[in-house]
């Protein structure tokens, strides 16, 4: 069977409307950004310096309260005639407070210096935290030494 061609319909061209450019289509230039796109981070070492600088105060207060309660119990044991090992709990708590504060103040000093070094690049925040941690650690060191002198003096009066 032969195929007959299909007649094509005449197509008339559609006139295009002229487009006028508007001012908001494309900016002439992009304005420079005033703020840098850098991300500011906080120094973890500076945060830990503050925590380790304030923590010895809490350790000292709790330890001194506990040792004073144990001291009252030790005096009660001595009055009852049980002298053997009456002061052992008090001395154990004082030794733990001493070691705990020494460890915390060491961490405070290390992290404080590290935090100051990390914040020297103007990208990392937290320099104030590092300085506050070192200052709190210094104050706690002075209080720790004063408390140690008072405690040893007080025990010297009781134990002799």
Helices and strands as residue ranges (DSSP letters): E 41-42, H 44-79, H 88-118, G 119-121, E 124-125, H 127-159
